[in-house]
Amino acid sequence: MNYKNFEELPIWQHAREIVNFIYKIIDGNEALKRNQRLTNQLKGAGISVMNNIPEGFDSDNNVEFIRFLKYS
C-alpha cells in the first residue's frame, strides 16, 4: 500500500492518539499538572514519537524510514 503523506499512516495516527491521551491524562490530574518536569517529559516523549514518523517518511528511503521508526 502506498501512502501519499505521513498522516495516512496508521502508525502516525496511533501516535497522535497516544499524544492526545497523554494530554488528557495530564489535564485531568492536578498532582501531575503540578509536576512540571514529569509533565514536560511525558509530552516531549509523545511528541518525539509522533515527529520521528514523518521525518523518516519524508526521506523516501525505506532504510532511513525504518531507522526513524526505531527511534519512535
C-alpha positions in Angstrom: 0.0 0.0 0.0 1.4 3.4 -1.0 0.8 6.4 1.2 0.9 9.9 -0.2 1.6 11.6 3.2 2.6 10.5 6.6 -0.8 11.5 8.1 -2.3 8.5 6.2 0.0 6.1 8.1 -1.9 4.1 10.8 1.2 4.2 13.0 1.2 8.0 12.9 -2.5 8.1 13.6 -1.9 5.9 16.7 1.0 8.0 17.8 -1.3 11.1 17.6 -3.9 9.3 19.7 -1.3 8.5 22.3 -0.2 12.1 22.5 -3.9 13.2 22.8 -4.3 10.6 25.6 -1.2 11.9 27.4 -2.5 15.5 27.3 -5.9 14.3 28.5 -4.4 12.4 31.5 -2.3 15.4 32.4 -5.2 17.8 32.2 -7.3 15.6 34.4 -4.8 15.1 37.2 -3.9 18.1 39.4 -1.0 16.4 41.1 0.5 15.5 37.7 0.0 19.1 36.5 2.0 20.4 39.4 4.9 18.2 38.5 6.2 20.3 35.6 9.3 18.2 35.0 7.4 14.9 34.6 4.6 16.6 32.6 7.2 18.1 30.1 8.9 14.8 29.8 5.7 12.9 29.1 4.6 15.4 26.5 8.0 15.6 24.9 8.3 11.8 24.6 4.9 11.5 23.0 5.6 14.3 20.5 9.0 12.9 19.7 7.5 9.6 18.7 4.9 11.4 16.6 7.6 13.6 14.9 10.0 10.9 14.0 7.5 9.1 11.9 7.1 11.9 9.3 10.8 12.6 9.4 11.5 9.1 8.2 8.6 9.1 5.8 10.0 12.2 4.1 13.3 10.5 3.5 11.9 8.5 0.5 14.2 5.7 1.6 13.0 2.5 3.3 16.2 2.1 5.3 16.0 5.6 6.7 12.3 5.3 7.3 12.9 2.1 9.3 15.7 3.8 11.3 13.3 6.7 12.3 10.6 4.2 13.2 13.1 2.5 15.5 13.7 6.0 17.1 10.0 6.3 17.7 
